[in-house]
Amino acid sequence: MMKVNPKLLGEIRKYGAFDITACFNCGNCTAVCPLAAEDISFPRKLIRAGHLGMEDKLLSGSEPWHCYYCGECSATCPREAMPGEYMMALRRYQIAKYDFTGLSRIFYKNTWVQILLTLAIFVGSLAVYLGYSGDFGALAGLIEHLFPIYIGIAIVGYLVNFYRYNIVKPLGGIKLSWKPKHILDIFLHGFTQKNFLGCEERDLWRWLSHLLVMSGYTLTLVISNLHLLEPLSRQYTPFDPVSILVGYSGLAVIVGGLSMSIRRLVKNAQSSRFSHPTDWLFVIMLFLIGLSTLATLVANIALGPGSSVLALIYRIDLAVETAWIILVVPFTKWIHIFFRPLAVYFRHVKNEAAAKTASA
């Protein structure tokens, strides 16, 4: 028996701008959505679940992660209920519920708390790094090697809950699909953002911007967490493999982040009409990460590892990284990179389970 939460819709409304109370269940949003299929009926199904207060249904639905918000549903809604923004709000709501620390919920509802804490961590870290008189390269290496442990704990917590709510609870146990195609789909959707191109009116620049940001910040995490860039130890050349990786990651997040910011400011598309404060924090921090990492590399190539200018830039870069890793990466928007491709895989698992049940 499914429990009903009469306050559910009011709670979800705190995570985005929509008014699905205006929805009269006409089904137009599902009809116009190019990604909706027989086994993915959204947004209509989840709107209905919201109306009825079916919290378990919303938490076990991976449909919000298939949606890339092309805006067709909101643009054509006869009641202006903003179903596309509702899907975005559901993503934030799910992240908050899957986060075992509870911090995501606080940050989504009170973004100023996250902003102030992020700034405080940056300032505090920078003060410590500027005052450190020992081997700063060794200290940076130690800190960056601790990053993946911290992030790993957060990711595992999210993924366990994502799997528990989407597979274990609705299917009654641990279920997996071992078909190579289903496993490969995880990587295909993760690395290409394929569903962006499924929208009826293809916005190639929006797809490219998200692809640049996704690939850039993923690569930035790899570079920092593996401590691949050691600017105080040796001088890099422009075509060194590390220089190429750092150069791409920095430019990718700068170009992609600027493009996304301009779209949000201009608001010339339905998909960029509304922006949550955490979206802005994410993009701004990404831009700073890309800029500081790129500046560190350029200073190393141009001035050499013994430069005092490089030493200062590198300390600023590590302070930005520290704030980014501690307070932005494990909470709010960053987890999209895992949930989107896994949602595709979970759909395969659910379909396989349904097929076995039907044939039993």
PyMOL commands that set and color helices and strands:
alter all, ss='L'
color gray80, all
select helices_A, chain A and resi 8-13+20-22+28-32+44-52+55-59+63-65+72-76+83-98+103-109+111-131+136-171+180-192+194-198+204-225+241-266+270-272+277-303+308-328+332-359
alter helices_A, ss='H'
color red, helices_A
deselect
rebuild
show_as cartoon
